[in-house]
Amino acid sequence: MPLRMAEQTAVRAVLHRAEARARAAQISAVSYRIDLDLEAGAKTYRGVTTVRFASAHEADTFVEFSGGTLERAELNGADVADLWDGARLALPGSLLAATNELLVSYEKAYDHTGEGFHQFVDPEDGAEYLYTQFEPYAAQRVFPCFDQPDLKATYEMSVTAPAGWEVVSNGRAESAEDDGAGRLRTRFERTEPFSTYLVAVVAGPFHHVREERAGVPLGLYCRASLADHLDPADLFEVTEQGLEFFTEAFGMPYPFSKYDQIFVPEFNWGGMENVGAVTMTDMMVYRDPPTRLQLVRRAEVVLHELAHMWFGDLVTMRWWDDLWLNESFASIAAYLAIESATDLPPPWQYFNTRDKAPAYRADQLPTTHPIADEVETTDEVFLNFDAITYGKGASALRQLVASIGDGAFRKGLQTYFQRHAFGNAELVDFLAALQEGSGRDLAGWAARWLRTTGVNTLDVEWSAVDDRVTHMQLEQGAHPDHPTLRPHTVAVGLVYDDHPTPRVESVQADIDGAAARVAGVVGRPAPDLVYPNHGDLTYAKVALDPASVEFVRASLLRLDDGLLRQLIWTSLWDMVRDRDRVTSVSFLEVVARHLPAEESLPILQSTLRRAQGAVARYVPAEIAAAQRRRLVEVARAALDTAPAGDARRYWAGFLVAVAEHPDDLALAGRVVDGEEASDGLTIDQDTRWSLAVRWSAHGVPGAAERVVAELARDPSDRGRRAALRAEVSRPDPVIKEEAWRRINGREYGSLYEREAAMAGFGWAAQTDLLQPYTEEFFTQVPGVFATWQFEEARAYFLGLYPYFRVDPEVRALTATALAASEDVRLTRLLTEALDDLDRALAVREFAGLDVPPERDEGVGGE
């Protein structure tokens, strides 16, 4: 029989929307029988796939199948192996009938990029683990298929694997037969229909725990070396709470036969909603006692993926235009479940920092796009897994709930699920169901919120006579490049500093244009601070007026409303980035004044991250070293004065992250080693590795010994990658050259290892040493995007672009590369890097000595 070999990079798989529409009009009634043969320790696996489908007419079509060795391909008994080009297997119309059968047998190499069929060997015990990851367009890397979301199919999976392995797929295992050679062939039940990107196969000697909760069989899996760190009680409880909440809210019970959650290594995402077999990063199997925020983060991922079982898996988008709706809905549903169904703290501060803040940044880049974007090819899908799709989309849905009410929103959802179960739907179908539930026409809302770009700015203009409000109106603005004004339902917060703790009154207001009167406030006492998005109900920036800035400077920490404090910190940071009265240096002064006593962990974590970014990119170079030393001093004091526990742990990590002066690096070492003990402080392993890496990068005596000691303490794959990062971080030209060669030659064992090496490569303190590689990066990157898988190419860009430099030379190199780029994906990343660099240069200039004093109101200092 004919054999065809395909180079993995010879033909890049890409699907156009027009092709998908044409194929969906022709093909239907699809089913797959997939038999996989897995050998322990092998570099390849074998597969036999049978595809049965109906064809409405006899036009030519195709299935996708990427790379490997094609051993046999028969369509209705006719040999079609020669019609495979390495990415597509052509199905001639002359061979098609009303009903068809395609049989393909093949052998393929495992992947090591976190996509396709990923193979991982645990360095702690040598155990081998395999898992699939297909979203958005990688199912064809494991089995031949019609790889588009609206050609749903049923699946009959069988997997032959070593007898000691656990094998998990989308359905329940029905039987396991011994093949007489120490392996078992496990057959799984025929599934309900769902899209190809949701198929899952996971195999290896996994530790597992099983229970039944809320009437659903549940399973938890992790690799054996993490078994002692798995927390089944918490995970089962959150899952049960989510099942009960979603069943009631969606008006439909869990729609599949079982629900497994598998924590897998070297995973590129937080989680993936494979039907009944969710994969999640095993970074969430915490080796150190988790912080409260880590538990919220894990609960959000668990509930996000669980919500997808209804929204995304039961009812699936027709094409990738509606990726945003899939992800945004799961995100907002997860936060609503945390708020209503768990014992965790209200999640909206976390939502503001993790989802909305990145969206605000992305929405102000030249590459911003509508929430509901037009996606022409699967290449473009990869670019839309971004903060607009997740954060802005979820924020728009939260605003929609605020506008139409929770009851109407739930009623519409229940209609949507009942109407489209096990099928595909589009945005228009979703809105139609919500219109029925709310009785409101949502077409105009969708046009302005979902089909436009940019972020609005909300402000309040008001006046008072004799300390009584005489006038107050809500005002809305927009950037000239993105002029859309949107409807907003908000709460206007009025803060009065007339008690030991300032009190906050909230007044509802609606705006649908440039201005709207705030009703019910005339005659009230004049407030000390007005915040027009109290409760964070809408997606909009808020610029503080001068009086509010003065109040914040003196009294921010006295506000007992944690979410309001969070929003104010976000506004201050926006003002720094926008060069609006607040400089990077004055922002750091507010950090020094108010943050050490802050008890809110979301505020602490996000503000420390912003302070770290400010000193790295936004503070003028000539004063950056002094600002770093000041921040180290603040952090060291906070280790003794901040609330004990998680807060001090964050401060310790921050101290390590900003230390660069030799004395400060030595101080960081003493803190980590417990020589400067602080009650209520526990140093976690990540902070220990962070210090080892920084010592290596700055050539601190004893750095090599510290790396050896940490690797002995942490011999896991995480520890080995951290040690690799530390090694590449050393300011040694021989080490840099070897790392550069291995990165560009793709010689590291996996993408995760390559990313660790790249994370250690670039340091501002090594700018002169790295000059040749900075220039070489721009020479190499076009070829990388032309020949590497996108996950690899994006990692290359993010890992090696010289973000550590903020100077005109890098700007010129970036602009030249952008002008020459012919790849839409590379063009987008270069555009964003250039915009970030221009903003950093402008913010540094604004904070410089040439800034007129009257332009900087300041928010800190005496």
N, C-alpha and C positions, 0 to 999 in steps of 0.2 A: 504494500500500500504506500502511497506517496507520503513523504515527510517534507514538511516545510518548516524552516527555521526563521525566526524573526528576531532581529536585533531589538532590544528593549527601547532604544532611542531612535530607531530607523523611521518608524511611523508613529506620530503622536495622535492619540485618539481624541477626537473632538466631534461634537454633535451640534448641528445648527437647529434652531427652533423650527424653521420651515421643514427640515427633514423629519423632525420628530412629529410634527403635525400630519405630514403626509403619511408617515408610517402608522400613526395611530388611527388614521382613517381606513387603512387597509387591513391591519392586523388586529385580531381579537382572540378571546378564549384561549389565552396562553397558559401553559403549565410546564413545569420543569421537573425532571427527575435527575438529581445530581448525586453521583457516587464519587467520593473522594477517598484516596488511598494515601495514608500518612505513615511514614516510617520514622522511627526515632533517630535523631541525629542526621537525617538526610538533608541535602541542600535543595532537593526538589520534591514535588508531590505529583501524583497522577490523578486524572479526573476523567470521568465519562459523563456527559450530559446529554439528556434527551429532551428536546424542546418540541412540544406539540402546540399547534396554533391553527387558527382559521385565517384564511385570506379572502378578502372581499372581491379581489380581482387578480389578474395575472401580471401585474406590473412588477418590475424588478424591485427588490428590497434587500435588506442585509441584517445580520446580527453583528454586534460588536464582540471581539475577542482579541485581547492585546497580549502579544508576546508569547514566548514559550516554544514548544515543539508540537506541531499539529500532526497527530498520527493517523487520524481517520476523520473524514467529514462526509456524511451522506445525507442528501435531501430526498426524501421519498424514495430511497434506494439508489439514487444516482450519486456518483462520486463528484463532490464539489471542492475537494481539498485545494485544487489549484486556483480556486477563486479567492483564496485568503491572502491579504496583503500585509499581514502582521498586526492590523488593527480592526479590520472588518472582513467578515466572510460574506461574500455576495450570494444572494439567493435569487437566481434568475426567474423571471416571471414564467418562462416556458416550462419550468419544473414545478411550479406551484399548482395546488389544487384547492378545493374548498376547505379541506382539512389536511394538515401536513405534519410530518415528523422529520425533525433534524437530529441526527446522531453525530456527536463529536467526541473523540477521545484525544487526550493530550497529556503532556508533561510540562510542568512549569517550575521555575525557580521561586523560592520564597522571597518575599519583600523584606526590606529592612528600613523602610521609611515611614512606618506607621500607617501605610495605606495598603490596599490589596490584601494579601495574606501574609501578615507580619510574623516573623520568627524571632524569638528571643531566648537566649540561654542565660540563666541566672548564674552569675559568677560565684555566688555564695555556696551553691550546692550542685551546680551543673545541670539543673533541671531545665527542660525545654518547654516553652510555652508558645502557642500559636493562636492567633485571632485574626478575624477579618475586619476590615474597615472600608466601607464602600461609598459613603456620601462624599460628593454628589455624583461621581461618575467613575466608579472603579469596580463595580461588580464584574464587568467584563475582564478584569485582570485575574479572576478566579474561575469563571465559567462563562461560556458563550451565552449571550442574552440580548434581548431588546432592552437596552439600558436607558430607559426614560421613565419618569414617574407615572405617566398615565397609561402605561401598558402593564397594569397589575396582573399578577399571576398567582397560582398556587404552586407549592413546592413540596416535593417528596425528597428528603435528604437522607443519605446513608453515608456513614463515615467509618472507615476501617483504620484503627489506631491501636497503639500498644495497650495491652490489657490493664495496665496500671494507671492509665490516663482517664480523666473526666472529659467527656465530650458533650458540648452544649450547642444546641441550635434553636431555631425559633419555636418549634413545637416540642411536645413531650416525646421522650424516647419510648418507642413501642416494643423494641426487642433488641437483644445483643447476642450475636452468634460468634462462637470461638472459631477462628479460621485454622486452628491446629498449629499455628506458628507463634503463639504468644500474643496474638492480637484479637481484638473484638471488632465485629462489624455491627455498628449501632444504627438501627433504623428509626427514623423519627416520623411522627404522624404527619399526614397531609395537612398543610396549613390552610388557613383562610387566605383569600387573595390580598396581596400587598405588593408594593413596588420593589424593584430589584435592589435599590440602594439600602433596603432594610433587611436583607438577608444576612444571617450571621452564622459563623462556625467558630467555635472556641474549643481548643483541645490542649491537654497537658495535665501534669499531676497536681491539679488545683486542690487546695484545702477548701472544703465547702461546709455550709450549714444550711439546713432546710427547715422551714416552718410553713404553716398555713395561717394566713391572716386575712381577715375580711372575706373569707371564703375563697381566697386565691392561693394556690401553691407558690411559695416564694423560695428562692435560693440565693445565697450569697457565696461568692467564690473569690479567692485570692491565691497567689502563689504560696507555696509551702513556707518559704522563708519569711513571709509576712503574717503567718497564721496567728502568732502571739499578739499581733497588733490589731487584728480585725476586731471591730466592735459591733457584733451582731445585734445586741440588745438595742442600741441607739438606731442602727440602720433599719431594723425590722419595725421599730416603733414609728419612725418618720414615714416609712413606706406605707404602713397600715393607716396612719393618719391621712396620708395623701389619697389612698384608695377610697377611704370613706368620704373625704371632702369632694373629690372629683366625681365620684358616683352620684352624690347628691346634687352637686352644682351642674353637672352635665346631663343629668336625667337619664343616665345609661350606665349599667354596670361595666366593670372592666371587660373589654371585648375579646380577650384571647385566653388560651387554655392554661397558661402559667406565666410567671414573671420572675426571671433570673436577673441578678445584677452581678456582673463579673468585673473585678478590678484587675486591669491588665497593665503590663509594663510598657514603657516607651510609647505612650498614647499621645497623639497630637492634640486632643481636645479634652474638655472636661468630661464629656460623656457623649454617647451616641445611642439614639433611640431605636436600635434594632428591635423588631417585633418580639416581645417576650424574652429577649436576651440582650439587655442593655449592657454595653461595655462602658467602663469609666476608668479614668486614670488612677493607678494605684498610688499616686502621690497623696490621695485622700485616705489611704490607710496610714494613719499618722503614727510615726515611730516615737515621737515625743508626745507628751500629753497635749492635746489640741487646745488652742485658744478658743475663746467664745466665738470669735469671728470665723475661725476655721470650721466650727460646727455649723454656723449659719451658711457658710459657703457650701459645705457638703450637702446640707439639707436642700439648698437651692438647686444644686445639680441633680440630686435624687428626685426632687419633685418636678423639675423641668423635664427630665427624661420620662417620668411617669405620665405627665400631662400629654406628652407626645403620643402615648398609646391611643389616645382619642384624637387629638389634633395633630395630624401628621401621618399616623399609621392607619387608624380606622378611616379617617377622611384625609386624603392626601392632595396636595397641590397638583394641578394639571401640568404645569411647567415651572421652571425655576424663577419666573417673574414673581411668584408668590412665596419664595423662600422667606422673605421678611415676615409674612403672616405666620408661617409655620414656627419660626423661632421666637418672634415677639410674643405670640400668644402663649407659648410654653413658658417663657420667662415671667410674664405678668401673672399667669396662673400659679406658678411656683411661689411667687411672693404673696399672693393672696392666700394660698394654702398655709404658708408659714405664719401669716398674721392670724388666720382664723382657726387653724387646726392643730398647731403645735404649741409647745411651751417655750419656744425660743423667743427672744425679744423682738418687738416690731421691726420688720426688715427694711423700712423705707430709707433709713440712713445708709444702709448697705447698698440698696438699689441706687441711691444718688451717687455714691462713690464708684461702684463697680459698673453700672450700666449707663447712667446719664452723663457722668463727667466725660468718659471717652466719646460718647455721641456728640456732645457739644464741640469737642475738639475736631472730630471727623467732619462735622457739618460746616466747619469754617475753613476747611481745606478746599483747594481748587478742584479736587476730585470728588467733592460731595455729590450725592445722587439722590433722587427721590426715594422715599421708603419703598414704595411700590415701583420698582424700576423695570425698564425693558431689558431683558436678558436675551441676547441673540444666539449665544453659543455657550457650551459648557465651560469654555475657558473663562468667560466673564462671570460665571457662577462663583468660581474660586475667589474673585475679587470682592464679591458681595457678602462673604462671611465676615462682616465688619460691624463697627459700632453703630452705623446707621440702621442696618438690618436688625440688630439685636436691641440696642439701647434706645435709639430714637423710636423705633417701631413699638417697643414695649411702652415707652412714655406716651406715645400717641394713643395706644389702647387704654392706658390708665386715665388719660384725659377724656377719652370717650366714655368710660365708665362713670367718671365724675359728671359728665354732661347728661347722659341718658338715665343714669341710676343703675345700681347693682341688680335690682330685680329685673329690669328690662333687659339688661345684658345677659343674665342667666337664661331668661326665657328664650331669647334669640339663639343662644348657644344650643339649647336643647332641641330647638327646631332644626338647626343646622346639622347636628349629629344624626338625628332621626332621618332626615331627608337624604343624606349623602353617605350613610354608613357603607364601608367597604368599597367606596367609589372615589372619584376625584372631583374636586371643586375648584372654583376660582374666587378671586376677591369679590366679584359681583354677587356670587352665591352667598358668601359670608355676610355681606352688607344687607342683602335681601332678607335674610333671616333676622338680623338685628333690627331692621326697619319694622318687621312684623312684631317683634317683641317690644319695641319702644313706641311705635306709632309715629316715628319721625323720619323725614326724608334725609338720608345720610349721604346722598350723592354730592351735595355741595361741600359737606364736611370732608369727604374723602378726596375731592378734587384739590382742596387747599392744604390738607394735612399730608396726604399720601403721594400726591403727584408733583409736589413742588420741593424745592431745596431751601436750605438755610434755617437759621434759628432766629426767632423774634427776641426782642429785648422789651421787658416790661418795666415801667416806672410809674411812680405816683406823683402827681403834681397837686399840691395842697397849700392852703393858706389858713391863718388863724388870726383872730383879733381878741385881745384880752384873754389869751390862753385857751380860746375856744375855736374849734374848727369851723370855718365859714365856707369852705369849698374843698372838695377832694375829687379828683378824677384819675382813673386808670388810663395810662397811655401806652401805646404799642409802637415799636419801631422795627425796622428791618434794614439789612445791608442793601445798598443800591444794586448789587449784583443778584440779590435774591429778595425781591421787594414784596413778596406775598405777606399780607397780614392775615392771621388766622383767627378763628373763634376760640376763645379761652374761657373756661369756667374756673375761677380761682377763689382763694380765700385771701383777703388782704389782712395782714397781721399788724395790729397797732400795739406798740410796746410802750408801757408807762413805767418810768423809773420812780415810782412813788411808794415803794415798799422795800423792805430789806432785800427781797428778791423781785426783780422787775416782773410785772404781770403782762400777759398778752391777751388781747381781745381779737377775735377773728370775725371778719365781715365778708360774706359771700358777694362776689361780683362777677359779671359777665362782660366780656368785651369782644366786639366783632367789627373791628375797624381801627382807626387811629386813636380814638379816645372814647371813654364811657364814664359816666358819673358813678361814683360809689355811693350807693344809697344808704341812708340811715346814720351818717356820721356827722352831719352838720349839727353843731351845738355840743358835741362831745369835747372833753378836754384834749388839748393838743398833745399828740404823742411825741415821745422822744426818738422813736425809730418807726419807720413804716416799711414793711416788707410785702410786696405785692404777690408773692407766691407762697404764702404760709401753708404748710402741709405738703408742699411740693407736688401739687396736683397736676400742673401742666409742665410742658417742655418749653422753657424760655430762660434766657439770661436775665439777671437783675443787677443793675448798676446802682450802687449805694450813693445817695446824695451826700453832700459834705457834712450835714448835721448828723446823719446816720453813721458816717465814718468816724466822727468824733465820739459818738456814743459807743461804737464798737471798740475804739481804742481804749476807752476807759472801763467798759463794763461787759465785754463779750462773755467772759466766763461766768458772770453772775446770772445770765439767762439760764433758767432751769429747763428750757425746751431744747432737748438735744438735737432734734431735727432742724429747728430754726438755727441753732449754732452751726450745724453742718452746712446749711444753705448759705449762711453768711460767710463762712470760710470759702465756699465755692465762689461766691460773688467777689471776694477779695482776690482770689486767684485769677478769675476772669479779668478783673481790672488790671492785674499785673500784665497778663498776656495782651490785653488791649491797649496798654499804656495810657490808662485812664485814672489819673490821680494817685495811683498806688504803684510804687516801684518794687522791683524784686528785693531790694535791700530793706525797704520799709515793711514788706511782707515778712521777711525773716525777723524783723524786730517784734512783730506781733506774735510770731512763733515763740520767740524767747520770753515774751511777757506772759502769754496766756496758756501756752500748750502744756508746760510741765505739770499743771494741776488739772488738766482735762481728764475726766473719767470716762468719756464716751470713746469706746475703742474704734468705731468707724471713723470718728473725727481724728483721733490720734493717728491711726494707720494712714489715712489718706493725706493728712497734712504733713506728716513726716516724709511721705513719698514726694509731695510737692516741694517741700523744703530741700530735699536731696536734689530734685531736678533743677530747682532755682539756682543753687550754688554751682551746679555743674554747667548749666547752659545760659542762665539769665543774668547772673551777676557779672559785672565788668571784670575782665581777666585780671586787672591790676589789683583788685581788692578781694578776689575770690579766696585766696589763701587765708587772709585774715577772717573772712566770713566763715570759712570752714573751722578755723580754730575756735571761733566764738560758739559755733553750733556744738562742737565737741564739749566745750565747757558747760553749755546748757544741758546737754545730754547727761554728762557725768553728774551734775547736781540732781537731775531728775531721777536718777537711779536710787537716790535716797529719799526723794520727796514725793514722787509720783505714786498713785495708788499701787499697792503691792500686787504682784501677779502678772497678768498679761500686759498691763501698761508698761511695767519696768522691762519686760521682755522686748517690747517694741523699741523702747528707748535704747536698750543695749544693742539691738540690731542696727539702729540708726547711728549710734556712736561709731560702730565698726565701719559702716558704709560711707561715712563722710571723712573719716580720719585719713590724713595724708602727711602731715608733718611728722617727722620721726618721733617726737615726744608724744604725739597723739596716738600714733600706731603702737608705741610701747604701752601707753595707757590702755588702749583697747585690748592688748594682750593680757594685761593684769586683770582687767574686768572679766574677760572670758575665762581666764585660769583661776578665778576666784581669789586672787591676791588682794583685790579691792572689793571685799565681800559687801553685799548689800542685802539686807533682809528682804524677803519677798521676791528675789530675783533668781530665776532658773535659766541657765543658758542652754538653748536647744542645739541640736547637731547642725542645723543649717547655719546658725550664727557662727559656730566653730569653723565651719568650712569657709564662710565668708571672710573671716579673719585670716585663715590660711592663704586664701587667694590674694587678699590685699597685701599681706606680708610678702608673698612671692612677687607680686607685680612691682612693689616698691623696693625690692632688694633688702628687706630687713634681715639682719643677722639672725640665724636660727629658723628662717622660713622653711628650708628643706626639712629640717627635723620636725617642725610642726606638721607638715604635710604627712610625713611618715607616721607620726603619732595619731593623727586623725584617721588615716586610712586603717590603722590597726584597730581603732575604736569603731570605725564604720567601713567594713569591707564589702558593703552592698554595691549594687550597680550604681546607686546614687553617689556613694562614696568614691567609687572609681572614676565616675565622670567628674566629680568635684576635684579629685586629685589631678586628672588630666587638665582641667581648666587652670589649676594652679601651676602646673608644669608649663603650659603654653604662656601663662602670664609673665613668666620670668623675663627680665630685660636682657636677654641673651640673643645675639643675632643668629647663632647656630640653631637655637631652639625655634626661633621665629621662621627661619627658612625651611626647616623640616616640617613644621606645622603647616605652613603655606603649601608646600608640595603635597602633603597628605590630604589636606582639605580639597584642593583643586583636583587631585587624582581620585577623590572619593575612596580613600583607602581606610578610613575608620570603619569599624564594624557595623555601625548603624547611623541613621540620621541623628539620633540623640547624642551619640558620641561626637559626631562632627559638630553639632551645635555646641557641645561643651568646649571643644577646642576653639571654636570661633568666639565663644563668650570670653575666653581668656586672651584673645589676640590683641585687641585694641585698648590702649590706655593713654590718657592725655599726657601723663608723665613720660610716655615713651614716644612722643610725637616725632622726634628726629630719627629715632631708630626705625620707625614705621613708615617714613616718608616714601620709600620705594614701593611699598605694598599699597599705600593709599593710591598712588598713580596706577599701579597694576590692577587694582580692583576694577577701575572703570574700563580698563582694557578687556578684562576677563568676563565681566558680568553679562554682556550681550550673548556670548556663546553659551553661558550657563543657562540662560532662559530659553535658548534655542534647542538645547539638547537634554536638559534635566527635567525630571518630573517637577510640577509646580511647587509641591511642598518643599522639595530640596532647593529649588531656585529661590523661593521666598526666604527660606532659612539662610541661604548664602547671602542674600542682600541684607537682611536684618542683622546678621551676625558680623558682616565685614564692612558694611558702609561706615565711613569714619565719623560716626555720631559724636565721638569724643572730641572732635575739633569744631570750633565755631569761628571760622575765618574766611576771608574772601577767596583764598586759593581753593578750598574745598567747594565753595559756591561756584567758582568758575568751572571746575571739573564736573560738577553735577549738571550745570546748565549745558555744557558741551555734550555730555552723554545723553541728556534729555533730548536735545535737538536732533541727535543721530538715531534715537531709539525707534525701532520698527515693531516692537512687541508691545501690545496693549497692556500686558501685565507689568512689564518692566517700566513702561512709561508712567503708569500710575504710581509705582513706588518711588521713582525718581522725582515726579512732580510733588509728592508729599514730602519727601526729604528736603527738596529745595524750599518749599514753603515753610517747613519747620525751621530751616536754617535762617531764612530771611527774617522770620519772627524773632528768633533768638538774637540775631544781630541788632534788630530794632529795639528789643527790650533792653539789651545791654546798653545801647546808646542812650535810651531814655533814663536809665539808672545812673548814667555817667555824670561827671562833674559839670558838663555843659548844659544840663537840664535846668531851665529856669526854676527857682524855688517855688514860685507860685503855681506851677503845674503839678507839684507833688504835695498833696495834702498831708501824706504820711499817715500811717496807722500805728506807729509804735514809737518808742523812745520817749524821752522826757521833753 
